């Protein structure tokens, strides 16, 4: 018989603690697996990305520079 709370006979909540630890372990393993999959989809370097063509490099050269 599994007792869920500490009683007069000295049985503690060891089974609940074990269940919580096991659930945390499973959740951690799933999170690590998900993060590894996301990291594999990232590019090796972000240096090769150029700025969008519709935005000028110099903010002073925009259409409102002379106004």
Secondary structure as UniProt FT lines:
FT   TURN            8..9
FT   HELIX           14..41
FT   TURN            47..48
FT   TURN            53..54
FT   HELIX           59..61
FT   TURN            63..64
//
